Amino acid sequence: MNKALDGKVALVTGGGRGIGAAVALRLAEEGADVALTFQQNQPRADDVVNRIKAAGRRAIAVQADSADPAAVLTAVDRAAGELGRLDILINNAGAFLLGPLEQLTMDQFEQTVAVNVRAPFVASQAAARHMSAGGRIINIGSNVAERAVFPGFSLYAMSKTALIGLTKALGRELGGRAITVNLVNPGATDTELNPADGPNADTINGFTALGHYAQPSDVAATVAFLAGPGGRYITGATVNVDGGFAI
């Protein structure tokens, strides 16, 4: 039985854990071969690769610091070169640096912008060179770009809001080539960095219409839809997967 992404190749940045790992695994379930990047934790990335291979798909892990544009470019080219093509780019890797405005440093600013803004731009630019009609670029943002209810998020929210403009502009620019570009904004999602039973969970749930955290698979399902045939006429869009946090 044919699957939605049979014959496609995807690259998921930051695909070794959390939402990125869930996305990588879901795309493989839908039939794609998958490359993923990781920064430090090789065993975690290898585990995701092995799970994809066990499902009958090809997979590679590429060590790349998303703050380094040369490393991002190399990762895109390796994905396309080693897996034979590139159809889907998921810009998922992110820097999550919080703090009071007066205490944020320029190093934190540079790191956040490098990973959350420059890296998606560089990766998209490189991926577009490899993509043909039907290509997909999907940026992973954050619900705080829509609604910042807690102090200390100014830097992070600014960086994720930049993805709205990038997504819309690239959607316009690449539309003539039948390449779609969309943005998925997760809300509170049950990961190691933000567990559903963490100290702030009750407060966060109180701001969420559905009253609970997402699972990484919830985000991955939306990404898979946009990456597949059902997403072919959606571009420049922002999809909030946040349980109603932003409403």
C-alpha positions in Angstrom: 0.0 0.0 0.0 1.4 3.4 -1.0 2.1 5.9 1.7 1.7 9.7 1.4 5.4 10.4 1.4 6.7 7.4 -0.5 9.8 8.4 -2.5 10.3 11.7 -0.6 13.4 12.7 1.4 13.1 15.0 4.4 15.6 16.9 6.6 14.6 17.6 10.2 16.9 20.0 12.0 17.2 19.2 15.7 15.6 15.8 15.1 17.3 13.9 17.9 14.8 14.6 20.6 11.4 16.1 21.5 9.3 17.5 18.8 12.0 17.1 16.2 12.3 13.4 16.9 8.5 12.9 16.8 8.4 14.7 13.4 11.3 12.6 12.0 9.6 9.4 13.0 6.1 10.5 11.7 7.5 11.4 8.3 9.2 8.0 8.2 5.9 6.3 9.0 4.4 8.2 6.1 7.1 6.8 3.8 9.9 9.4 3.7 13.6 8.8 4.1 14.9 11.1 6.7 18.0 13.0 7.6 18.2 14.7 10.9 20.7 17.0 12.6 21.8 17.0 16.2 24.2 19.2 18.1 25.7 17.0 20.8 23.8 13.9 21.8 24.9 11.3 19.2 23.3 8.3 21.0 19.8 10.0 21.0 20.1 10.9 17.3 21.3 7.3 16.5 18.3 5.9 18.3 16.0 7.9 16.2 17.9 6.8 13.0 17.7 3.2 14.1 14.0 3.4 14.7 13.5 4.9 11.3 15.6 2.1 9.7 13.6 -0.5 11.6 10.5 0.9 9.9 12.1 0.2 6.5 13.2 3.7 5.6 16.7 5.1 5.1 18.0 7.6 7.7 21.2 9.5 8.6 22.2 11.7 11.5 24.4 14.8 10.8 26.1 16.6 13.6 25.5 20.3 13.1 25.4 23.4 15.3 22.6 25.5 14.0 24.4 28.6 15.2 27.0 27.9 12.5 25.7 28.8 9.0 28.4 26.7 7.3 27.3 23.6 9.4 23.7 24.2 8.4 24.6 24.4 4.7 26.7 21.3 4.9 23.8 19.4 6.6 21.4 20.3 3.8 23.8 19.3 1.1 24.7 16.0 2.9 21.0 15.1 3.2 20.4 15.7 -0.5 23.7 14.0 -1.5 23.5 10.9 0.7 19.8 10.3 0.3 19.7 11.3 -3.4 17.3 14.3 -3.3 15.6 16.7 -0.9 11.8 17.3 -0.9 11.0 18.4 2.7 12.8 20.7 5.1 11.6 21.0 8.7 13.3 23.9 10.4 12.9 22.7 14.0 16.2 23.3 15.8 15.8 26.2 18.3 17.5 28.2 21.1 15.3 28.8 24.1 17.0 31.5 26.2 14.8 33.4 28.6 15.4 36.1 31.2 14.4 39.7 32.2 15.1 42.2 29.5 17.7 44.1 31.5 19.7 40.9 32.2 19.8 39.5 28.7 23.3 39.6 27.2 24.4 40.3 23.6 25.8 36.7 23.5 22.3 35.4 24.3 20.9 37.7 21.7 23.4 36.6 19.0 22.8 32.9 19.9 19.1 33.2 19.7 19.0 35.0 16.4 21.6 32.7 14.9 19.7 29.5 15.7 16.1 30.7 15.5 16.3 33.1 12.6 19.5 32.8 10.6 19.6 29.0 10.5 16.0 28.6 9.0 16.9 31.2 6.4 20.2 29.5 5.5 18.7 26.0 5.5 15.7 27.2 3.3 18.0 28.9 0.9 20.2 25.8 0.6 17.2 23.4 0.4 15.5 25.5 -2.3 18.4 24.8 -4.6 17.7 21.1 -4.3 13.9 21.1 -4.4 11.7 20.6 -7.3 7.9 21.1 -7.7 6.1 19.7 -4.7 8.8 20.7 -2.2 7.9 21.6 1.3 9.5 24.0 3.8 7.9 23.9 7.3 9.2 26.2 10.0 8.6 25.3 13.7 7.9 28.4 15.7 6.2 29.0 19.0 2.8 30.1 20.4 4.5 32.9 22.2 4.8 34.7 18.9 1.0 34.9 19.1 0.5 35.5 22.8 3.3 36.2 25.3 1.7 36.0 28.7 4.8 35.4 30.9 7.7 37.8 31.6 11.2 36.9 30.3 10.2 35.8 26.8 11.0 39.0 24.9 14.1 37.7 23.1 12.6 34.3 22.3 9.3 35.7 21.2 11.0 38.2 18.9 13.0 35.4 17.2 10.0 33.2 16.6 7.9 36.1 15.3 10.5 36.6 12.6 9.5 33.2 11.2 6.1 34.6 10.3 7.6 37.1 7.9 10.1 34.6 6.6 7.3 32.1 6.0 5.0 34.5 4.2 7.8 35.9 2.0 9.2 32.6 1.0 5.7 31.2 0.3 5.3 34.1 -2.2 8.8 33.7 -3.7 8.7 29.9 -4.1 5.1 29.5 -5.0 5.8 29.8 -8.7 7.9 26.7 -8.3 5.1 24.8 -6.5 7.1 24.8 -3.3 5.0 25.5 -0.2 6.3 27.2 2.9 4.4 27.1 6.2 4.8 27.8 9.9 3.7 25.5 12.7 3.5 27.1 16.2 3.4 24.5 19.0 2.2 25.4 22.4 3.2 23.7 25.6 4.3 20.3 24.6 5.3 17.4 26.8 9.0 17.1 26.3 12.1 16.9 28.6 12.5 20.6 28.4 8.9 21.3 29.4 7.3 18.3 31.0 3.6 18.2 31.4 4.1 17.6 35.1 6.6 20.4 35.6 6.4 23.2 38.2 4.7 25.6 35.8 2.3 23.1 34.1 -0.8 24.1 36.1 -0.4 27.8 35.2 0.2 27.0 31.5 -2.8 24.7 31.4 -4.9 27.5 32.8 -4.1 29.7 29.8 -4.9 26.8 27.4 -8.5 26.3 26.1 -8.1 22.5 26.1 -6.5 22.6 29.5 -3.6 20.3 28.9 -0.2 19.9 27.1 0.2 18.6 23.6 2.1 15.4 22.9 5.0 15.7 20.4 3.0 13.4 18.1 0.2 16.1 17.9 2.7 18.6 16.4 4.2 15.9 14.2 0.7 15.0 12.8 0.2 18.6 11.6 3.7 18.8 10.1 3.1 15.5 8.3 -0.2 16.8 6.9 1.5 19.9 5.5 4.3 17.9 4.1 2.0 15.5 2.3 -0.5 15.8 -0.6 -3.1 17.4 1.6 -0.9 20.4 2.1 -0.3 21.1 -1.5 -2.5 24.2 -1.6 -1.5 25.7 1.7 1.4 28.2 1.8 2.4 31.2 3.8 0.2 30.0 6.6 0.6 29.8 10.3 -1.0 26.9 12.1 -1.2 27.0 15.9 -1.0 23.6 17.5 -1.4 25.0 21.0 -4.7 23.8 22.4 -6.2 27.2 22.1 -3.5 29.1 24.0 -3.5 32.0 21.6 -7.2 32.5 21.4 
